[in-house]
Amino acid sequence: MSRYPLEGYRNPAVPMGFLGTRFAKNPPRLKIPITIAGMSFGSLSAKGQGGTGQGGINCWNFNKKPGGGMTPEEREQSETLVYQYLPSR
C-alpha cells in the first residue's frame, strides 16, 4: 500500500491479497487485506459470532479459527474458513 492510500499520493493502493501463494495451487483471494481474527470459543454470544461471519461475507474476507470451535450460527453465516494451526509452546 502507499503511504496515504486514500489520497493516491505516490503509489495507488490495491486493496487485494492472496493467501498461500507459495504452496497453494489455487490460493484464495482477499478482496480487502483484512481477516477476522480467531477468538476463543465462548468469548462471543452466538449472535455475535454469526455477525462476524455475516460481516466477513459483506466485506469479502475470511474467518480465521485458531483451533477453537465454531458455532452453527457462525458457520451458517460464513462463506470461507481459514483454519489457523499453531504449535503449542
N, CA, C and O atoms as CSV, one atom per row, in Angstrom:
chain,resi,resn,atom,element,x,y,z
A,1,MET,N,N,0.829,-1.179,0.000
A,1,MET,CA,C,0.000,0.000,0.000
A,1,MET,C,C,0.875,1.244,0.000
A,1,MET,O,O,2.024,1.224,0.440
A,2,SER,N,N,0.313,2.295,-0.492
A,2,SER,CA,C,1.046,3.546,-0.462
A,2,SER,C,C,0.982,4.156,0.929
A,2,SER,O,O,0.223,3.706,1.787
A,3,ARG,N,N,1.776,5.170,1.134
A,3,ARG,CA,C,1.822,5.829,2.437
A,3,ARG,C,C,0.472,6.442,2.788
A,3,ARG,O,O,0.030,6.343,3.932
A,4,TYR,N,N,-0.174,7.061,1.842
A,4,TYR,CA,C,-1.500,7.651,2.024
A,4,TYR,C,C,-2.447,6.997,1.013
A,4,TYR,O,O,-2.739,7.594,-0.023
A,5,PRO,N,N,-2.929,5.784,1.294
A,5,PRO,CA,C,-3.669,5.044,0.270
A,5,PRO,C,C,-4.959,5.712,-0.182
A,5,PRO,O,O,-5.368,5.522,-1.328
A,6,LEU,N,N,-5.609,6.482,0.669
A,6,LEU,CA,C,-6.870,7.088,0.265
A,6,LEU,C,C,-6.678,8.316,-0.609
A,6,LEU,O,O,-7.597,8.720,-1.320
A,7,GLU,N,N,-5.497,8.911,-0.563
A,7,GLU,CA,C,-5.244,10.104,-1.357
A,7,GLU,C,C,-4.564,9.790,-2.683
A,7,GLU,O,O,-4.471,10.668,-3.540
A,8,GLY,N,N,-4.088,8.564,-2.876
A,8,GLY,CA,C,-3.380,8.235,-4.096
A,8,GLY,C,C,-2.099,9.024,-4.237
A,8,GLY,O,O,-1.728,9.426,-5.340
A,9,TYR,N,N,-1.419,9.249,-3.121
A,9,TYR,CA,C,-0.273,10.149,-3.055
A,9,TYR,C,C,0.867,9.739,-3.990
A,9,TYR,O,O,1.148,10.437,-4.964
A,10,ARG,N,N,1.517,8.626,-3.705
A,10,ARG,CA,C,2.645,8.204,-4.543
A,10,ARG,C,C,2.316,6.959,-5.351
A,10,ARG,O,O,2.495,6.925,-6.568
A,11,ASN,N,N,1.841,5.955,-4.667
A,11,ASN,CA,C,1.506,4.699,-5.322
A,11,ASN,C,C,0.036,4.398,-5.064
A,11,ASN,O,O,-0.444,4.580,-3.945
A,12,PRO,N,N,-0.670,3.951,-6.063
A,12,PRO,CA,C,-2.072,3.623,-5.822
A,12,PRO,C,C,-2.187,2.394,-4.917
A,12,PRO,O,O,-1.395,1.457,-5.024
A,13,ALA,N,N,-3.157,2.409,-4.050
A,13,ALA,CA,C,-3.398,1.268,-3.170
A,13,ALA,C,C,-4.223,0.236,-3.926
A,13,ALA,O,O,-5.226,0.565,-4.558
A,14,VAL,N,N,-3.795,-0.992,-3.853
A,14,VAL,CA,C,-4.546,-2.087,-4.451
A,14,VAL,C,C,-5.015,-2.962,-3.296
A,14,VAL,O,O,-4.268,-3.819,-2.823
A,15,PRO,N,N,-6.238,-2.753,-2.842
A,15,PRO,CA,C,-6.706,-3.487,-1.667
A,15,PRO,C,C,-7.112,-4.914,-2.002
A,15,PRO,O,O,-8.296,-5.251,-2.003
A,16,MET,N,N,-6.120,-5.747,-2.286
A,16,MET,CA,C,-6.391,-7.128,-2.612
A,16,MET,C,C,-5.173,-7.943,-2.203
A,16,MET,O,O,-4.046,-7.446,-2.234
A,17,GLY,N,N,-5.393,-9.155,-1.832
A,17,GLY,CA,C,-4.282,-10.006,-1.463
A,17,GLY,C,C,-4.632,-11.462,-1.683
A,17,GLY,O,O,-5.794,-11.808,-1.896
A,18,PHE,N,N,-3.628,-12.308,-1.630
A,18,PHE,CA,C,-3.816,-13.742,-1.783
A,18,PHE,C,C,-3.231,-14.442,-0.571
A,18,PHE,O,O,-2.264,-13.961,0.020
A,19,LEU,N,N,-3.802,-15.560,-0.203
A,19,LEU,CA,C,-3.282,-16.372,0.893
A,19,LEU,C,C,-2.697,-17.654,0.329
A,19,LEU,O,O,-3.317,-18.297,-0.517
A,20,GLY,N,N,-1.522,-18.029,0.782
A,20,GLY,CA,C,-0.934,-19.308,0.401
A,20,GLY,C,C,-0.378,-19.375,-0.999
A,20,GLY,O,O,-0.411,-20.440,-1.615
A,21,THR,N,N,0.131,-18.284,-1.523
A,21,THR,CA,C,0.628,-18.292,-2.903
A,21,THR,C,C,1.899,-19.115,-3.066
A,21,THR,O,O,2.259,-19.487,-4.183
A,22,ARG,N,N,2.568,-19.394,-1.981
A,22,ARG,CA,C,3.825,-20.142,-2.075
A,22,ARG,C,C,3.589,-21.615,-2.404
A,22,ARG,O,O,4.321,-22.195,-3.206
A,23,PHE,N,N,2.576,-22.222,-1.793
A,23,PHE,CA,C,2.365,-23.654,-1.986
A,23,PHE,C,C,1.009,-24.010,-2.598
A,23,PHE,O,O,0.864,-25.094,-3.162
A,24,ALA,N,N,0.036,-23.146,-2.502
A,24,ALA,CA,C,-1.316,-23.482,-2.959
A,24,ALA,C,C,-1.417,-23.444,-4.477
A,24,ALA,O,O,-0.869,-22.555,-5.129
A,25,LYS,N,N,-2.126,-24.419,-5.024
A,25,LYS,CA,C,-2.364,-24.427,-6.463
A,25,LYS,C,C,-3.428,-23.406,-6.843
A,25,LYS,O,O,-3.380,-22.814,-7.921
A,26,ASN,N,N,-4.374,-23.208,-5.959
A,26,ASN,CA,C,-5.468,-22.283,-6.214
A,26,ASN,C,C,-5.681,-21.429,-4.967
A,26,ASN,O,O,-6.645,-21.657,-4.237
A,27,PRO,N,N,-4.808,-20.447,-4.697
A,27,PRO,CA,C,-4.892,-19.691,-3.442
A,27,PRO,C,C,-6.147,-18.824,-3.373
A,27,PRO,O,O,-6.548,-18.232,-4.375
A,28,PRO,N,N,-6.769,-18.747,-2.194
A,28,PRO,CA,C,-7.936,-17.877,-2.053
A,28,PRO,C,C,-7.529,-16.410,-2.115
A,28,PRO,O,O,-6.437,-16.034,-1.689
A,29,ARG,N,N,-8.418,-15.601,-2.648
A,29,ARG,CA,C,-8.134,-14.178,-2.828
A,29,ARG,C,C,-8.926,-13.359,-1.819
A,29,ARG,O,O,-10.118,-13.586,-1.611
A,30,LEU,N,N,-8.254,-12.417,-1.205
A,30,LEU,CA,C,-8.907,-11.450,-0.325
A,30,LEU,C,C,-9.164,-10.198,-1.142
A,30,LEU,O,O,-8.238,-9.643,-1.735
A,31,LYS,N,N,-10.398,-9.750,-1.181
A,31,LYS,CA,C,-10.668,-8.513,-1.904
A,31,LYS,C,C,-10.223,-7.302,-1.101
A,31,LYS,O,O,-9.940,-6.245,-1.665
A,32,ILE,N,N,-10.162,-7.456,0.209
A,32,ILE,CA,C,-9.558,-6.443,1.070
A,32,ILE,C,C,-8.581,-7.178,1.975
A,32,ILE,O,O,-8.878,-8.300,2.385
A,33,PRO,N,N,-7.441,-6.605,2.303
A,33,PRO,CA,C,-6.419,-7.321,3.073
A,33,PRO,C,C,-6.698,-7.352,4.574
A,33,PRO,O,O,-5.835,-6.990,5.375
A,34,ILE,N,N,-7.896,-7.781,4.956
A,34,ILE,CA,C,-8.276,-7.863,6.363
A,34,ILE,C,C,-8.941,-9.208,6.595
A,34,ILE,O,O,-9.771,-9.633,5.792
A,35,THR,N,N,-8.591,-9.875,7.670
A,35,THR,CA,C,-9.280,-11.104,8.051
A,35,THR,C,C,-9.875,-10.926,9.431
A,35,THR,O,O,-9.450,-10.059,10.193
A,36,ILE,N,N,-10.860,-11.747,9.750
A,36,ILE,CA,C,-11.458,-11.725,11.076
A,36,ILE,C,C,-10.642,-12.665,11.943
A,36,ILE,O,O,-10.596,-13.868,11.689
A,37,ALA,N,N,-10.005,-12.124,12.955
A,37,ALA,CA,C,-9.122,-12.922,13.809
A,37,ALA,C,C,-9.923,-13.910,14.630
A,37,ALA,O,O,-11.076,-13.661,14.981
A,38,GLY,N,N,-9.299,-15.027,14.929
A,38,GLY,CA,C,-9.939,-16.034,15.752
A,38,GLY,C,C,-10.085,-15.563,17.189
A,38,GLY,O,O,-9.211,-14.890,17.734
A,39,MET,N,N,-11.195,-15.927,17.784
A,39,MET,CA,C,-11.451,-15.602,19.189
A,39,MET,C,C,-11.674,-16.906,19.929
A,39,MET,O,O,-12.123,-17.888,19.338
A,40,SER,N,N,-11.371,-16.924,21.193
A,40,SER,CA,C,-11.545,-18.160,21.947
A,40,SER,C,C,-13.017,-18.547,21.970
A,40,SER,O,O,-13.904,-17.694,21.998
A,41,PHE,N,N,-13.250,-19.837,21.957
A,41,PHE,CA,C,-14.611,-20.366,21.915
A,41,PHE,C,C,-15.375,-19.909,23.147
A,41,PHE,O,O,-14.908,-20.096,24.270
A,42,GLY,N,N,-16.528,-19.322,22.951
A,42,GLY,CA,C,-17.336,-18.841,24.061
A,42,GLY,C,C,-17.114,-17.384,24.411
A,42,GLY,O,O,-17.785,-16.859,25.300
A,43,SER,N,N,-16.184,-16.709,23.730
A,43,SER,CA,C,-15.918,-15.304,24.059
A,43,SER,C,C,-17.002,-14.373,23.522
A,43,SER,O,O,-17.180,-13.267,24.033
A,44,LEU,N,N,-17.719,-14.809,22.506
A,44,LEU,CA,C,-18.831,-14.035,21.954
A,44,LEU,C,C,-20.101,-14.870,22.015
A,44,LEU,O,O,-20.046,-16.100,22.032
A,45,SER,N,N,-21.231,-14.201,22.048
A,45,SER,CA,C,-22.509,-14.912,22.006
A,45,SER,C,C,-22.706,-15.508,20.611
A,45,SER,O,O,-21.975,-15.180,19.676
A,46,ALA,N,N,-23.694,-16.381,20.486
A,46,ALA,CA,C,-23.995,-16.981,19.184
A,46,ALA,C,C,-24.361,-15.903,18.168
A,46,ALA,O,O,-23.960,-15.983,17.007
A,47,LYS,N,N,-25.116,-14.900,18.596
A,47,LYS,CA,C,-25.471,-13.793,17.693
A,47,LYS,C,C,-24.231,-13.018,17.262
A,47,LYS,O,O,-24.103,-12.637,16.099
A,48,GLY,N,N,-23.323,-12.788,18.201
A,48,GLY,CA,C,-22.090,-12.065,17.892
A,48,GLY,C,C,-21.219,-12.824,16.913
A,48,GLY,O,O,-20.653,-12.230,15.995
A,49,GLN,N,N,-21.106,-14.136,17.098
A,49,GLN,CA,C,-20.295,-14.934,16.182
A,49,GLN,C,C,-20.943,-15.026,14.810
A,49,GLN,O,O,-20.251,-15.015,13.792
A,50,GLY,N,N,-22.279,-15.118,14.778
A,50,GLY,CA,C,-22.972,-15.089,13.491
A,50,GLY,C,C,-22.762,-13.764,12.785
A,50,GLY,O,O,-22.639,-13.713,11.561
A,51,GLY,N,N,-22.721,-12.692,13.564
A,51,GLY,CA,C,-22.483,-11.364,12.995
A,51,GLY,C,C,-21.104,-11.228,12.387
A,51,GLY,O,O,-20.947,-10.579,11.353
A,52,THR,N,N,-20.090,-11.834,13.014
A,52,THR,CA,C,-18.746,-11.764,12.421
A,52,THR,C,C,-18.703,-12.538,11.110
A,52,THR,O,O,-18.028,-12.128,10.166
A,53,GLY,N,N,-19.422,-13.655,11.049
A,53,GLY,CA,C,-19.480,-14.417,9.801
A,53,GLY,C,C,-20.162,-13.631,8.697
A,53,GLY,O,O,-19.675,-13.590,7.567
A,54,GLN,N,N,-21.288,-13.007,9.017
A,54,GLN,CA,C,-22.009,-12.204,8.027
A,54,GLN,C,C,-21.192,-10.984,7.623
A,54,GLN,O,O,-21.183,-10.601,6.454
A,55,GLY,N,N,-20.513,-10.377,8.576
A,55,GLY,CA,C,-19.645,-9.244,8.252
A,55,GLY,C,C,-18.528,-9.647,7.310
A,55,GLY,O,O,-18.150,-8.881,6.424
A,56,GLY,N,N,-17.998,-10.844,7.499
A,56,GLY,CA,C,-16.957,-11.343,6.605
A,56,GLY,C,C,-17.445,-11.508,5.179
A,56,GLY,O,O,-16.731,-11.191,4.227
A,57,ILE,N,N,-18.674,-12.008,5.036
A,57,ILE,CA,C,-19.241,-12.149,3.695
A,57,ILE,C,C,-19.447,-10.770,3.069
A,57,ILE,O,O,-19.132,-10.562,1.897
A,58,ASN,N,N,-19.974,-9.839,3.848
A,58,ASN,CA,C,-20.230,-8.493,3.328
A,58,ASN,C,C,-18.951,-7.779,2.921
A,58,ASN,O,O,-18.974,-6.953,2.009
A,59,CYS,N,N,-17.846,-8.078,3.573
A,59,CYS,CA,C,-16.566,-7.417,3.277
A,59,CYS,C,C,-15.654,-8.275,2.415
A,59,CYS,O,O,-14.504,-7.898,2.188
A,60,TRP,N,N,-16.120,-9.401,1.934
A,60,TRP,CA,C,-15.344,-10.314,1.088
A,60,TRP,C,C,-14.057,-10.780,1.750
A,60,TRP,O,O,-12.994,-10.760,1.129
A,61,ASN,N,N,-14.147,-11.197,2.997
A,61,ASN,CA,C,-12.935,-11.698,3.636
A,61,ASN,C,C,-13.208,-13.007,4.345
A,61,ASN,O,O,-14.283,-13.586,4.190
A,62,PHE,N,N,-12.241,-13.483,5.125
A,62,PHE,CA,C,-12.299,-14.811,5.715
A,62,PHE,C,C,-12.437,-14.763,7.221
A,62,PHE,O,O,-12.024,-13.801,7.869
A,63,ASN,N,N,-13.018,-15.807,7.763
A,63,ASN,CA,C,-12.986,-16.044,9.199
A,63,ASN,C,C,-11.813,-16.970,9.475
A,63,ASN,O,O,-11.626,-17.966,8.776
A,64,LYS,N,N,-11.039,-16.652,10.473
A,64,LYS,CA,C,-9.887,-17.461,10.857
A,64,LYS,C,C,-10.190,-18.119,12.187
A,64,LYS,O,O,-10.656,-17.454,13.112
A,65,LYS,N,N,-9.938,-19.405,12.299
A,65,LYS,CA,C,-10.194,-20.123,13.539
A,65,LYS,C,C,-8.901,-20.750,14.048
A,65,LYS,O,O,-8.333,-21.615,13.382
A,66,PRO,N,N,-8.430,-20.326,15.220
A,66,PRO,CA,C,-7.184,-20.892,15.761
A,66,PRO,C,C,-7.442,-22.133,16.604
A,66,PRO,O,O,-7.151,-22.135,17.800
A,67,GLY,N,N,-7.976,-23.174,16.011
A,67,GLY,CA,C,-8.148,-24.439,16.715
A,67,GLY,C,C,-9.372,-24.516,17.595
A,67,GLY,O,O,-9.655,-25.581,18.144
A,68,GLY,N,N,-10.104,-23.442,17.751
A,68,GLY,CA,C,-11.299,-23.459,18.587
A,68,GLY,C,C,-12.507,-23.951,17.819
A,68,GLY,O,O,-12.419,-24.260,16.630
A,69,GLY,N,N,-13.618,-24.022,18.495
A,69,GLY,CA,C,-14.839,-24.474,17.855
A,69,GLY,C,C,-15.501,-23.374,17.054
A,69,GLY,O,O,-15.104,-22.209,17.097
A,70,MET,N,N,-16.505,-23.775,16.335
A,70,MET,CA,C,-17.269,-22.823,15.542
A,70,MET,C,C,-18.736,-23.156,15.754
A,70,MET,O,O,-19.154,-24.296,15.552
A,71,THR,N,N,-19.505,-22.180,16.153
A,71,THR,CA,C,-20.916,-22.433,16.418
A,71,THR,C,C,-21.667,-22.618,15.101
A,71,THR,O,O,-21.233,-22.116,14.064
A,72,PRO,N,N,-22.794,-23.338,15.136
A,72,PRO,CA,C,-23.588,-23.494,13.907
A,72,PRO,C,C,-24.023,-22.146,13.322
A,72,PRO,O,O,-24.080,-21.992,12.102
A,73,GLU,N,N,-24.329,-21.174,14.181
A,73,GLU,CA,C,-24.733,-19.848,13.702
A,73,GLU,C,C,-23.608,-19.172,12.922
A,73,GLU,O,O,-23.837,-18.542,11.889
A,74,GLU,N,N,-22.408,-19.315,13.432
A,74,GLU,CA,C,-21.258,-18.700,12.759
A,74,GLU,C,C,-20.968,-19.400,11.438
A,74,GLU,O,O,-20.655,-18.746,10.443
A,75,ARG,N,N,-21.070,-20.711,11.422
A,75,ARG,CA,C,-20.810,-21.477,10.204
A,75,ARG,C,C,-21.841,-21.145,9.124
A,75,ARG,O,O,-21.499,-21.029,7.948
A,76,GLU,N,N,-23.106,-20.993,9.531
A,76,GLU,CA,C,-24.159,-20.641,8.574
A,76,GLU,C,C,-23.888,-19.297,7.913
A,76,GLU,O,O,-24.168,-19.115,6.728
A,77,GLN,N,N,-23.345,-18.361,8.675
A,77,GLN,CA,C,-23.141,-17.002,8.184
A,77,GLN,C,C,-21.784,-16.801,7.521
A,77,GLN,O,O,-21.509,-15.714,7.012
A,78,SER,N,N,-20.933,-17.817,7.514
A,78,SER,CA,C,-19.590,-17.684,6.943
A,78,SER,C,C,-19.550,-18.333,5.572
A,78,SER,O,O,-20.266,-19.297,5.302
A,79,GLU,N,N,-18.718,-17.799,4.727
A,79,GLU,CA,C,-18.577,-18.337,3.383
A,79,GLU,C,C,-17.271,-19.112,3.229
A,79,GLU,O,O,-17.275,-20.223,2.699
A,80,THR,N,N,-16.169,-18.551,3.677
A,80,THR,CA,C,-14.856,-19.174,3.544
A,80,THR,C,C,-14.182,-19.199,4.903
A,80,THR,O,O,-14.170,-18.197,5.618
A,81,LEU,N,N,-13.623,-20.341,5.254
A,81,LEU,CA,C,-12.959,-20.506,6.540
A,81,LEU,C,C,-11.486,-20.809,6.314
A,81,LEU,O,O,-11.140,-21.672,5.506
A,82,VAL,N,N,-10.625,-20.104,7.022
A,82,VAL,CA,C,-9.195,-20.386,7.019
A,82,VAL,C,C,-8.865,-20.947,8.385
A,82,VAL,O,O,-9.029,-20.261,9.394
A,83,TYR,N,N,-8.400,-22.192,8.431
A,83,TYR,CA,C,-8.068,-22.815,9.703
A,83,TYR,C,C,-6.625,-22.485,10.042
A,83,TYR,O,O,-5.722,-22.747,9.247
A,84,GLN,N,N,-6.408,-21.924,11.192
A,84,GLN,CA,C,-5.078,-21.499,11.627
A,84,GLN,C,C,-4.516,-22.559,12.563
A,84,GLN,O,O,-5.096,-22.827,13.615
A,85,TYR,N,N,-3.406,-23.158,12.195
A,85,TYR,CA,C,-2.776,-24.189,13.010
A,85,TYR,C,C,-1.492,-23.626,13.601
A,85,TYR,O,O,-0.584,-23.236,12.867
A,86,LEU,N,N,-1.416,-23.583,14.917
A,86,LEU,CA,C,-0.239,-23.047,15.599
A,86,LEU,C,C,0.338,-24.099,16.537
A,86,LEU,O,O,-0.416,-24.802,17.210
A,87,PRO,N,N,1.656,-24.217,16.592
A,87,PRO,CA,C,2.252,-25.155,17.546
A,87,PRO,C,C,2.118,-24.624,18.969
A,87,PRO,O,O,2.203,-23.418,19.203
A,88,SER,N,N,1.911,-25.521,19.902
A,88,SER,CA,C,1.851,-25.110,21.311
A,88,SER,C,C,3.247,-24.819,21.811
A,88,SER,O,O,4.209,-25.473,21.406
A,89,ARG,N,N,3.359,-23.851,22.678
A,89,ARG,CA,C,4.672,-23.501,23.221
A,89,ARG,C,C,4.659,-23.602,24.709
A,89,ARG,O,O,5.676,-23.346,25.354
